[in-house]
Amino acid sequence: MSLSSLLKESRSKHKLKSYDAALKQLRAFRAVIPITSKNIA
């Protein structure tokens, strides 16, 4: 049970990390190429 919860925790941490990385990438991309609200929709 301890191993299971540990695995779950590490998995959620990895997911959060990859999400944060994707967010940073998107921010950098937006900084290079300004995106207007029209382009998003």
WOFENFEN-V990413 format. One record per residue. N is the residue number from 1. PHI is phi in radians with two decimals (999 if undefined). OMEGA is omega in whole degrees, 0 to 359 (none if undefined). NEAR is the number of other ideal C-beta (glycine too) atoms within 8 Angstrom. Layout:
# WOFENFEN-V990413
n=[N;N]
phi=[PHI;PHI]
omega=[OMEGA;OMEGA]
near=[NEAR;NEAR]
This chain:
# WOFENFEN-V990413
n=[1;2;3;4;5;6;7;8;9;10;11;12;13;14;15;16;17;18;19;20;21;22;23;24;25;26;27;28;29;30;31;32;33;34;35;36;37;38;39;40;41]
phi=[999;-1.13;-1.12;-1.11;-1.17;-1.15;-1.13;-1.12;-1.16;-1.15;-1.17;-1.18;-1.17;-1.14;-1.09;-1.14;-1.15;-1.19;-1.18;-1.14;-1.15;-1.15;-1.14;-1.13;-1.10;-1.12;-1.13;-1.15;-1.11;-1.18;-1.19;-1.32;-2.07;-1.02;-1.87;-1.50;-1.12;-1.22;-1.21;-1.19;-1.40]
omega=[179;180;180;180;179;180;180;181;180;181;180;179;180;180;180;181;181;178;179;180;180;179;179;180;180;180;179;180;180;180;180;180;180;180;178;181;179;181;182;182;none]
near=[4;5;6;7;8;8;8;8;8;8;8;8;8;8;8;8;8;8;8;8;8;8;8;8;8;8;8;8;8;9;5;5;5;4;6;6;5;5;6;6;4]
